Amino acid sequence: MSSAPGGASGSRQRLQGTKELSDNKIDKRALQKGLLLEFQKDSDRSLLAVVERPDGKKNWMVTDQNGILSSIKPQQVTYVVPGVMNFDASRIDEFLEKAQDLLDPTVLECAWMELSENDKSITVEEFAEIVYGNKESLESYCAHFLLSRDIVYFVKVESRDYSIYQPRSPPQVEELLRRKRAKEEAEKELEEFVHLLKSAKALPMESKPPKSSWFVDEKVGQKIEALQAYAVDACSDEQRRLAGNILKAMGFTRTSSAALKLLINVGYFPVHVNLDLFKYDVRITYTEEVLSAAEELLVDRPDSDMHIRKDLSTLKVYAIDVDEADELDDALSAIRLPDGRIKVWIHVADPTCLIKPRSIIDREAMHRGTSIFLPTATFPMFPERLAMNAMSLQQGKQCKSVSVSVTLHPDGSIAEYTLENSVIKPTYMLTYESATELLYMNLKEEEELRILQEAASIRAQWRRSQGSIDTAMIEPRIKVSNPDDPEPNINLYVEDQANPAMQLVSEMMILCGEAVAAFGAANNLPLPYRGHPQSNTAVSAFSHVPDGPARSFANISVLRAAEMDFQKPVPHGVLGIPGYVQFTSPIRRYVDLLAHYQVKAFLRGDSPPYSAGDLEGMTFIASMHVKVARRLHSNSLRYWLLEYLRRQPKGRKYKALILKFVKDRMAALLLVEVGMQVTTIVSRGKVGDEVSVAVDTAHPRDDILSIREVIEDTDDTEE
């Protein structure tokens, strides 16, 4: 706002009667020492000042009302107070005090009512005559002050010699008054909201107002939502303006990080809020309509395939997954046939016995694309009571499934396969760790598990003979048990994908995908066939790289883009198989669910519900959401890995494997104990070698990680 004068009393400066220095188009050549003028200090302030002396050819040195000497340009001058010569700068405060009692904004309305009847324009001096009865220096300045800052009653019209003010029309004034009142109301609301923020900010963390309390009042809710949108860089122009005003009023910079800090300080967001959920507008809840449809399915539990289900409940069934898995999609069985060959079953949960194509729940699943797994939460593709209960495989219970049975040749290739609706009764629910322990124990009573391991081994050998590429890495997995706490518990698991149980499950999933692709090809069934062309770089090019993560990293770096076909299988060069269909996760991946719809229809003798074109379109929609889910998972995992590293003792050493040299000695490393890839300069070693590093800085919110090499002291000589 423009600065307002201070208070009023005492004698007035005598008028000189010089019209040349009134509120006309100021003749900059007429400026001279001792004149009292107003100039534009910046976009928000105008100040009174006294001219001291020229400053170069065009500028002037002035002493302003704050006693500060500065140089101003002629175009900064907004008004020269008429009739004042040789003014003493020390008397500016006195002049402003005298003006204070004359600055009554209500006189603008009175003058406007009189002048608007005749649509008569006036100069500043004429306005002073009307309002104050004279046009001396003080009154003229006050007239200028009121008119120049008025936004309702008068509009400035430039003429050749004078600045003339014209009364606005009554409709214009009415509209401007409405806007003014709205602005004043908005300013009052802003002031009240800022008071709420400051009060909440001052409270201890445990006493902050609940998030829901900010939405009791609609206008308060709009303001907090504007701050939230600003914090995630996903706001409208109006939200940006509103959030900027709030931040300014709170004394914060107008940045997204400042908005986030404020929202955390008032308790609206927890310290470790995942902004990506808001930035990407992730569906984390379900509409009442979807939930109601899910509840109906839970009551009715329809199964149109009951008459063709095969009872496989006598098989020993192993379900192996991560320990916190909520949705169990798949399980395994195996036997040795009398001729010595191995027969395995990959049992897959059967959600399509409940969900029908194009139903409301199916459409919802398509627009989610996948379940989202974060360190802090799981957002299932289906409503939770469906996904984790009715659809999921459960230990010791009769479960509907689609079972893919495969008999293997001794070399690991497929001899026979069948796909059928089934009923199974899972025997064991094992984590990868417990399954690995059982494998190492080699218990006689768990012969089926050893047969599965043997099947996985000969399958891996066969795929290698077909040109498969090893991409097994060390991967981190984090579970945060109380993410809303300022210092939540972080549980880090480092998974070696070469782990026996993980390799076993991976081989069986690949085998299932190959069998389903063969089934689709044999029956001309449109399916989402997934392929991967062979790399232009031969696998042998990396034979010098040590086996393990370093070689896998090299193999992954030269992979070409995956391919999709919806009519026939395409070779999968990376897996070393002639065709592949993702089929084993229909509860958590929509593309797998599409494959189930097609296969299940064929098994019933019905036409497939979707054409190849339909599948392509729906796969495209689902894949867009899958990409967002992957980005969410990757960003969240990295955030919590950085938070984990931030909490570690300063100077802690980590083993790091050199994966690649990016440039000169700048290397991509794998932190073995953390499972995280980082970069830093190393002074020694080659690809595949181990070095020691330490973390200098880890800032999860700013995504900053600084790593340095630790040179081990090998000099054991004592002085």
C-alpha positions in Angstrom: 0.0 0.0 0.0 1.1 3.6 -0.5 2.4 5.2 2.6 -0.1 7.4 4.4 0.8 10.7 6.0 1.2 10.9 9.7 -0.8 13.5 11.8 -1.9 17.3 11.4 -1.4 20.6 13.3 0.4 23.9 13.0 0.9 26.6 10.3 0.9 26.0 6.5 3.6 26.8 4.0 2.7 29.9 2.0 1.5 29.4 -1.5 3.7 30.9 -4.3 0.8 30.8 -6.8 3.0 29.0 -9.5 0.6 27.0 -11.7 3.6 25.5 -13.5 4.5 23.2 -10.6 0.9 22.0 -9.9 -0.3 18.5 -10.7 0.3 18.8 -14.4 2.6 16.8 -16.6 5.7 17.6 -14.5 8.3 19.5 -16.4 11.4 17.7 -15.2 13.6 20.7 -16.2 11.6 22.8 -13.7 12.9 20.6 -10.8 15.2 22.6 -8.5 16.7 22.6 -5.1 14.2 23.1 -2.3 11.1 21.7 -4.1 8.8 19.3 -2.1 7.8 16.4 -4.3 6.3 12.9 -4.1 8.2 10.0 -5.9 7.6 6.3 -6.4 10.1 4.5 -4.2 9.1 1.1 -5.4 5.9 -0.7 -6.6 4.4 -0.5 -3.1 5.5 2.9 -1.7 5.5 6.6 -2.6 7.4 9.0 -0.4 7.7 12.7 0.1 11.1 14.2 -0.5 13.0 17.5 -0.9 15.2 18.1 -3.9 18.8 18.7 -3.0 20.8 18.9 -6.2 21.2 17.4 -9.7 22.8 14.0 -10.0 24.3 13.8 -13.5 22.4 15.0 -16.5 18.9 13.7 -15.7 18.7 12.4 -12.1 18.3 14.3 -8.9 19.5 13.8 -5.3 16.6 14.0 -2.8 16.2 13.6 0.9 13.1 11.6 1.7 10.7 11.7 4.6 12.8 9.0 6.4 15.9 11.2 6.1 17.6 9.1 3.5 19.5 10.7 0.7 19.1 8.9 -2.7 19.1 9.5 -6.4 15.9 9.4 -8.3 15.0 9.4 -12.0 12.6 12.1 -13.3 10.0 9.5 -14.2 9.8 8.4 -10.6 8.3 11.9 -9.7 4.6 11.5 -9.2 3.7 15.0 -7.9 5.3 18.3 -7.1 3.7 20.1 -4.2 2.7 23.5 -5.6 3.8 26.8 -4.1 6.6 25.4 -1.9 10.1 26.7 -2.4 13.3 26.1 -0.4 11.5 23.5 1.8 13.5 22.1 4.7 13.7 18.3 4.6 13.5 18.2 8.4 10.0 19.6 8.2 8.5 16.8 6.1 7.2 15.0 9.2 5.5 18.2 10.3 3.9 18.6 6.9 2.6 15.0 7.0 1.2 15.4 10.4 -0.7 18.5 9.3 -2.1 16.5 6.4 -3.4 13.7 8.4 -6.7 15.3 9.6 -7.5 16.4 6.0 -7.2 12.9 4.5 -10.8 11.8 4.9 -11.7 9.3 2.2 -15.4 10.1 2.6 -14.9 13.4 0.9 -14.3 11.5 -2.4 -17.9 10.2 -2.4 -19.3 13.6 -1.6 -17.3 15.3 -4.4 -18.2 12.5 -6.8 -21.9 12.8 -6.1 -21.7 16.5 -6.9 -19.5 16.2 -10.0 -21.0 13.1 -11.6 -24.3 14.8 -12.1 -22.7 17.1 -14.7 -20.0 14.6 -15.7 -17.5 17.3 -14.9 -13.7 16.6 -14.8 -11.4 18.5 -12.4 -7.8 19.2 -11.6 -6.2 18.5 -8.2 -6.4 22.2 -7.4 -10.1 22.4 -8.3 -10.8 19.3 -6.2 -8.9 21.0 -3.3 -11.1 24.1 -3.7 -14.3 22.0 -3.7 -13.3 19.9 -0.7 -11.2 22.2 1.4 -12.2 25.6 0.2 -8.7 26.5 -1.0 -5.8 25.2 -3.0 -2.8 25.9 -0.9 0.1 23.5 -0.8 -1.1 21.3 2.0 -4.7 21.1 0.7 -3.5 20.5 -2.9 -1.2 17.7 -1.7 -4.1 16.1 0.3 -6.3 16.4 -2.8 -3.6 14.7 -4.9 -3.1 12.0 -2.3 -6.8 11.1 -2.2 -7.4 11.2 -5.9 -4.2 9.4 -6.9 -5.0 6.5 -4.5 -8.7 6.4 -5.2 -9.8 3.2 -7.1 -13.6 3.8 -7.0 -14.9 7.3 -7.7 -12.5 9.0 -10.1 -10.2 8.0 -12.9 -7.1 9.9 -14.0 -7.3 11.3 -17.6 -4.0 12.6 -19.0 -4.3 15.9 -20.9 -1.6 17.9 -22.7 -0.8 20.1 -19.7 -2.6 18.7 -16.6 -3.5 15.4 -14.9 -7.3 15.6 -14.9 -9.6 13.4 -12.9 -13.0 12.4 -14.3 -15.8 11.0 -12.2 -16.8 7.5 -13.0 -20.3 6.6 -14.1 -22.7 5.3 -11.3 -22.7 1.7 -12.7 -18.9 1.7 -12.6 -18.8 3.0 -9.1 -21.3 0.4 -8.0 -19.2 -2.4 -9.5 -16.0 -1.0 -8.0 -17.5 -0.7 -4.6 -18.7 -4.3 -4.8 -15.2 -5.4 -5.7 -13.7 -3.2 -3.0 -16.0 -4.7 -0.4 -15.2 -8.2 -1.7 -11.5 -7.4 -1.4 -11.9 -6.1 2.1 -13.8 -9.2 3.0 -11.1 -11.4 1.5 -8.4 -9.5 3.4 -10.4 -10.0 6.6 -10.7 -13.7 5.9 -7.0 -14.0 5.1 -6.2 -12.2 8.4 -8.4 -14.7 10.3 -6.9 -17.6 8.5 -3.3 -16.4 9.2 -4.3 -16.2 12.8 -5.5 -19.8 12.7 -2.2 -20.9 11.2 -0.1 -19.0 13.7 -2.1 -20.5 16.6 -1.7 -24.0 15.2 1.9 -23.5 14.5 2.5 -22.5 18.1 1.0 -25.6 19.5 3.2 -28.6 20.5 3.1 -31.5 17.9 0.8 -33.7 20.0 -1.8 -30.9 20.3 -2.0 -29.8 16.6 -5.6 -29.6 15.2 -6.7 -32.7 13.3 -6.6 -32.5 9.5 -10.4 -32.7 9.3 -10.8 -29.6 11.4 -9.4 -27.4 8.5 -12.5 -28.4 6.4 -15.2 -27.5 8.9 -15.4 -24.0 7.4 -15.6 -24.1 3.6 -13.5 -21.0 3.0 -10.8 -22.2 5.4 -10.8 -25.5 3.5 -10.3 -23.7 0.2 -7.3 -21.8 1.6 -5.6 -25.0 3.1 -6.3 -26.7 -0.2 -4.6 -23.9 -2.1 -1.5 -24.3 0.2 -1.5 -28.0 -0.5 -1.8 -27.6 -4.2 1.0 -25.0 -4.1 3.2 -27.4 -2.1 2.9 -30.1 -4.8 3.2 -27.6 -7.8 -0.2 -28.6 -9.0 -2.3 -25.5 -8.4 -4.6 -23.3 -10.5 -3.7 -19.6 -11.0 -6.2 -18.6 -8.3 -4.8 -21.2 -5.9 -1.3 -19.9 -6.7 -2.3 -16.3 -6.0 -4.1 -17.2 -2.7 -1.3 -19.4 -1.5 1.3 -16.7 -2.3 -0.7 -14.2 -0.3 -0.9 -16.6 2.7 2.8 -17.3 2.6 3.6 -13.7 2.4 1.3 -12.9 5.4 3.0 -15.6 7.4 6.5 -14.3 6.6 7.4 -17.3 4.3 8.9 -17.1 0.9 6.6 -17.9 -2.0 8.0 -21.4 -2.8 6.5 -24.9 -2.7 9.0 -25.9 -0.1 7.9 -23.0 2.2 4.2 -24.1 1.7 5.1 -27.7 2.7 7.1 -26.5 5.7 4.1 -24.4 6.8 1.6 -27.3 6.4 3.9 -29.5 8.4 4.4 -26.8 11.1 0.6 -26.5 11.6 0.1 -30.3 11.8 -1.9 -30.6 8.5 0.8 -32.8 7.0 3.0 -35.3 8.9 6.7 -34.6 8.7 7.2 -37.4 6.2 4.1 -36.8 4.0 4.3 -38.3 0.5 3.6 -35.4 -1.8 3.5 -37.6 -4.9 0.1 -39.0 -3.8 -1.3 -35.5 -4.2 0.9 -34.5 -7.1 -0.2 -37.4 -9.2 -3.8 -37.4 -7.8 -3.5 -41.1 -6.9 -6.7 -43.0 -6.2 -6.3 -44.1 -2.6 -10.0 -44.4 -1.7 -13.0 -45.8 -3.4 -16.4 -44.2 -4.1 -19.4 -45.4 -2.2 -20.8 -46.9 -5.4 -17.7 -49.1 -5.9 -17.7 -50.1 -2.2 -21.4 -51.0 -2.4 -20.8 -53.1 -5.5 -18.0 -54.9 -3.7 -20.2 -55.7 -0.7 -22.8 -57.2 -2.9 -20.2 -59.5 -4.4 -19.1 -60.5 -0.9 -22.7 -61.5 0.0 -23.6 -63.3 -3.2 -20.1 -64.9 -4.0 -21.2 -66.0 -7.6 -19.1 -68.7 -9.4 -20.2 -69.5 -12.9 -17.3 -72.0 -13.2 -18.3 -74.2 -10.3 -19.4 -77.1 -12.5 -16.0 -77.2 -14.3 -13.7 -76.8 -11.3 -11.2 -79.6 -10.7 -10.6 -80.5 -7.1 -6.9 -80.2 -6.4 -7.3 -79.7 -2.7 -5.3 -82.9 -1.9 -2.1 -81.4 -3.4 0.5 -79.9 -1.0 0.5 -76.2 -1.9 3.2 -73.7 -1.1 2.5 -70.0 -1.2 5.7 -68.0 -1.1 5.8 -64.2 -0.9 7.3 -61.3 1.1 6.3 -61.3 4.7 4.0 -58.3 4.6 2.1 -59.4 1.5 -1.6 -58.6 1.8 -2.7 -60.0 -1.6 -1.7 -63.6 -2.2 -2.1 -64.3 -6.0 -0.2 -67.5 -6.5 1.0 -70.8 -5.1 2.9 -73.8 -6.2 2.7 -77.6 -6.2 4.9 -80.4 -7.6 5.1 -84.1 -7.9 7.5 -86.6 -9.6 5.7 -88.8 -12.2 6.3 -92.5 -12.4 8.5 -92.0 -15.5 10.8 -89.6 -13.5 9.6 -86.4 -15.1 8.5 -83.5 -12.9 5.0 -82.1 -13.0 4.4 -78.7 -11.4 1.2 -76.6 -10.8 1.2 -72.9 -10.7 -2.1 -72.0 -8.9 -3.3 -68.5 -9.5 -6.1 -66.7 -7.6 -9.3 -66.4 -9.5 -10.8 -63.0 -9.0 -12.8 -63.3 -12.3 -15.2 -65.7 -10.5 -16.4 -62.6 -8.8 -15.6 -59.7 -11.2 -17.2 -59.5 -14.6 -15.7 -57.7 -17.6 -17.0 -54.1 -18.0 -18.5 -54.1 -14.5 -18.1 -51.0 -12.2 -15.4 -52.8 -10.2 -13.6 -53.9 -13.4 -13.6 -50.3 -14.7 -12.2 -49.0 -11.4 -9.4 -51.6 -11.5 -8.5 -50.6 -15.1 -8.2 -47.0 -14.1 -5.9 -48.0 -11.3 -3.9 -50.4 -13.4 -2.1 -52.0 -10.5 -2.0 -52.2 -6.7 0.5 -49.6 -5.4 3.0 -50.8 -2.9 4.8 -48.1 -0.9 7.0 -48.4 2.2 4.2 -46.7 4.2 1.1 -48.2 2.8 -0.6 -50.5 0.2 -3.3 -49.2 -2.1 -5.0 -52.3 -3.6 -6.3 -52.4 -7.2 -9.6 -53.8 -5.8 -11.4 -52.7 -2.6 -9.6 -54.1 0.4 -12.2 -56.6 1.5 -12.3 -58.1 -1.9 -8.5 -58.1 -2.6 -7.3 -59.3 0.7 -10.1 -61.7 1.6 -12.5 -63.0 -1.0 -10.0 -63.0 -3.9 -6.7 -63.8 -2.0 -5.4 -67.3 -1.5 -5.6 -68.2 2.2 -3.9 -70.9 4.2 -6.0 -74.0 5.1 -9.1 -72.8 3.3 -10.8 -74.0 0.1 -9.8 -71.4 -2.5 -10.9 -71.0 -6.1 -8.0 -70.7 -8.5 -6.9 -71.2 -12.1 -4.2 -73.9 -12.1 -1.6 -74.1 -14.9 0.0 -77.6 -14.8 3.2 -78.2 -16.7 5.1 -81.5 -17.2 8.8 -80.9 -18.0 11.1 -82.7 -20.2 14.4 -83.7 -18.5 16.1 -80.7 -20.1 13.6 -78.2 -18.6 11.5 -77.6 -21.8 7.7 -78.0 -21.7 6.4 -81.4 -22.5 2.7 -80.9 -21.7 0.5 -78.3 -20.1 -3.1 -77.7 -19.1 -5.1 -74.8 -17.9 -8.1 -75.5 -15.7 -10.4 -74.0 -13.1 -9.7 -75.5 -9.8 -10.1 -75.6 -6.0 -7.0 -75.7 -3.9 -6.2 -75.7 -0.2 -2.9 -73.9 0.5 -0.8 -75.9 2.9 2.0 -73.4 3.7 2.2 -69.6 3.6 6.0 -69.0 3.5 8.2 -65.9 3.3 11.2 -66.1 1.0 13.4 -66.3 4.1 11.5 -69.2 5.6 11.2 -71.0 2.3 15.0 -70.7 1.8 15.6 -72.1 5.3 13.4 -75.1 4.4 15.3 -75.7 1.2 18.6 -75.7 3.1 17.2 -78.1 5.7 16.4 -80.6 2.9 13.6 -82.2 5.0 12.3 -85.5 3.7 8.7 -84.5 4.5 9.1 -81.5 2.3 10.0 -83.5 -0.8 7.6 -81.4 -2.9 9.5 -78.3 -2.2 12.8 -80.0 -3.2 11.1 -81.1 -6.4 10.0 -77.5 -7.1 13.6 -76.4 -6.6 14.8 -79.1 -9.0 12.3 -78.0 -11.5 13.4 -74.4 -11.1 17.0 -75.4 -11.6 16.5 -77.3 -14.9 14.2 -74.6 -16.1 16.9 -72.0 -15.5 19.5 -74.2 -17.3 17.1 -74.6 -20.3 16.4 -70.9 -20.5 20.1 -70.1 -20.5 20.6 -72.5 -23.4 17.9 -70.5 -25.2 19.8 -67.2 -24.7 18.2 -65.9 -21.5 19.9 -63.0 -19.8 20.6 -62.9 -16.0 19.2 -59.7 -14.5 19.1 -60.7 -10.8 20.1 -57.8 -8.6 20.2 -56.9 -5.0 17.1 -54.8 -4.2 16.0 -52.9 -1.1 12.6 -53.3 0.5 11.5 -51.0 3.3 8.5 -51.2 5.7 7.6 -48.1 7.7 5.3 -49.1 10.5 4.2 -45.7 11.8 4.8 -43.2 9.0 2.9 -40.3 10.6 5.3 -40.1 13.5 8.1 -37.5 13.2 10.6 -40.4 13.8 8.9 -43.5 12.5 10.4 -47.0 12.6 12.2 -48.0 9.4 12.7 -51.7 8.7 15.1 -52.3 5.8 15.3 -55.6 4.0 17.9 -56.2 1.3 16.7 -58.9 -1.1 19.2 -60.8 -3.2 17.2 -61.9 -6.2 19.6 -64.8 -6.6 18.2 -66.1 -3.3 17.1 -69.8 -3.8 13.5 -69.3 -2.9 13.2 -66.1 -5.0 14.8 -67.9 -7.9 12.4 -70.8 -7.5 9.3 -68.6 -7.5 10.6 -66.5 -10.4 11.2 -69.6 -12.5 7.7 -70.9 -11.9 6.1 -67.6 -12.7 8.1 -67.5 -16.0 7.1 -71.1 -16.7 3.4 -70.2 -16.1 3.7 -67.2 -18.5 5.2 -69.4 -21.2 2.5 -72.1 -20.8 -0.3 -69.5 -21.0 1.3 -68.0 -24.2 1.4 -71.4 -25.7 -2.2 -72.0 -24.8 -3.2 -68.8 -26.4 -1.3 -69.5 -29.6 -2.8 -73.0 -29.8 -6.3 -71.7 -29.5 -6.0 -68.4 -31.5 -6.9 -66.5 -28.3 -6.2 -62.7 -28.2 -4.1 -62.1 -25.1 -1.6 -59.4 -23.9 1.5 -61.2 -25.2 4.7 -59.7 -23.9 8.0 -60.0 -25.7 11.5 -58.6 -25.6 13.9 -58.5 -28.5 17.5 -59.8 -28.1 20.0 -57.1 -27.3 22.3 -56.0 -30.1 25.1 -56.6 -27.6 26.1 -60.3 -27.1 25.9 -61.6 -23.6 29.5 -62.7 -24.1 30.6 -59.1 -24.2 30.3 -59.0 -20.5 32.0 -62.3 -19.7 34.9 -60.4 -18.2 32.6 -58.8 -15.6 32.3 -60.8 -12.4 29.1 -62.8 -12.1 26.5 -61.3 -9.8 25.1 -57.7 -9.6 27.8 -56.2 -11.7 27.2 -58.4 -14.6 23.4 -58.1 -14.2 23.8 -54.4 -14.2 25.8 -54.6 -17.5 23.1 -56.9 -19.0 20.3 -54.6 -18.0 22.1 -51.5 -19.4 21.9 -52.8 -23.0 18.3 -54.2 -22.9 16.0 -53.0 -25.7 12.4 -51.9 -25.1 9.7 -54.5 -24.5 7.2 -55.3 -27.2 3.5 -56.2 -26.9 1.3 -58.1 -29.3 -2.4 -59.0 -28.8 -2.9 -61.7 -31.4 0.1 -64.0 -31.1 3.1 -64.6 -28.9 6.3 -62.8 -29.6 9.7 -64.2 -28.5 11.0 -63.0 -25.1 14.8 -62.8 -25.7 15.6 -61.7 -22.1 13.7 -64.7 -20.6 14.8 -67.0 -23.4 11.3 -68.3 -24.1 9.1 -68.3 -27.3 6.2 -66.4 -25.7 5.1 -64.9 -22.5 1.8 -63.7 -20.9 1.7 -62.1 -17.4 -0.9 -64.3 -15.6 0.1 -64.8 -12.0 -1.0 -61.5 -10.4 -4.7 -60.9 -11.4 -5.5 -59.3 -8.0 -2.7 -56.7 -8.3 -2.1 -56.2 -12.0 -4.9 -55.3 -14.4 -3.2 -56.7 -17.5 -3.0 -60.1 -15.8 -6.8 -59.8 -15.1 -7.4 -59.2 -18.8 -5.6 -62.5 -19.6 -7.8 -64.3 -17.0 -11.0 -62.9 -18.6 -9.9 -64.3 -22.0 -8.7 -67.7 -20.7 -11.7 -68.2 -18.4 -14.1 -67.5 -21.2 -12.4 -70.1 -23.4 -12.5 -72.7 -20.7 -16.2 -72.2 -20.4 -16.7 -72.5 -24.1 -17.6 -68.9 -24.5 -16.3 -66.3 -26.9 -13.6 -64.1 -25.4 -15.0 -60.9 -24.1 -12.3 -58.7 -25.7 -10.8 -58.5 -29.2 -7.2 -57.8 -29.8 -8.0 -54.2 -30.4 -9.9 -54.0 -27.1 -7.0 -55.5 -25.2 -4.6 -53.1 -26.7 -6.7 -50.0 -25.8 -7.3 -51.2 -22.2 -3.6 -52.2 -21.8 -2.6 -48.8 -22.8 -4.9 -47.1 -20.3 -3.8 -49.5 -17.5 -0.1 -49.1 -18.4 -0.3 -45.3 -18.0 -1.4 -45.8 -14.4 1.2 -48.5 -13.9 4.0 -46.0 -14.9 2.7 -43.6 -12.2 2.6 -46.4 -9.7 6.2 -47.3 -10.5 7.3 -43.7 -10.2 5.5 -43.5 -6.8 7.2 -46.6 -5.6 10.6 -45.6 -6.8 10.4 -42.1 -5.3 9.0 -43.3 -2.0 11.6 -46.0 -1.7 14.4 -43.6 -2.4 13.0 -41.1 0.2 13.0 -43.7 2.9 16.4 -45.0 2.0 17.7 -41.5 2.3 15.9 -41.1 5.7 17.5 -44.5 6.8 20.9 -43.3 5.8 20.4 -39.9 7.5 19.8 -41.7 10.8 22.9 -43.8 10.6 26.0 -42.9 12.7 28.2 -40.3 11.1 31.1 -41.8 9.4 29.7 -45.3 9.1 31.4 -47.3 6.4 29.4 -49.2 3.7 30.6 -51.9 1.3 30.0 -50.8 -2.2 30.3 -52.7 -5.5 31.6 -50.9 -8.6 28.9 -51.4 -11.2 30.1 -49.1 -13.9 32.3 -46.1 -14.6 30.2 -43.2 -15.8 33.1 -40.9 -16.7 36.7 -41.1 -15.8 36.7 -42.3 -12.1 33.1 -41.3 -11.5 31.5 -44.7 -10.7 28.0 -46.1 -10.3 28.1 -48.1 -7.1 25.8 -50.6 -5.3 25.7 -50.1 -1.5 25.6 -53.8 -0.6 24.1 -53.5 2.9 21.4 -51.1 1.7 20.7 -52.3 -1.8 20.8 -48.8 -3.2 22.6 -47.5 -6.3 24.7 -44.3 -5.9 27.5 -42.5 -7.7 30.8 -41.0 -6.5 34.4 -40.7 -7.5 36.6 -43.7 -6.6 40.4 -43.7 -6.7 41.0 -47.4 -7.3 39.3 -50.6 -8.4 37.6 -51.9 -11.5 34.0 -53.0 -12.3 33.0 -55.7 -9.9 35.5 -54.7 -7.2 34.4 -53.7 -3.7 35.3 -50.3 -2.2 34.4 -48.6 1.1 32.3 -45.5 1.2 30.7 -43.2 3.8 27.6 -40.9 3.6 28.4 -37.2 4.0 24.9 -35.9 3.5 21.5 -37.4 3.2 18.4 -35.1 2.9 15.3 -37.1 1.9 13.0 -34.1 1.4 15.5 -32.3 -0.9 16.6 -35.6 -2.5 20.2 -35.0 -1.7 22.7 -37.7 -1.2 26.5 -37.1 -1.0 28.8 -40.2 -0.9 32.6 -40.2 -0.6 35.1 -43.0 -0.9 36.9 -44.1 2.3 40.5 -45.1 1.7 41.4 -48.0 3.9 44.7 -47.6 5.7 46.9 -50.5 4.6 50.0 -49.3 6.3 50.4 -51.4 9.4 54.0 -50.2 10.1 54.4 -48.8 13.6 56.7 -45.9 14.2 
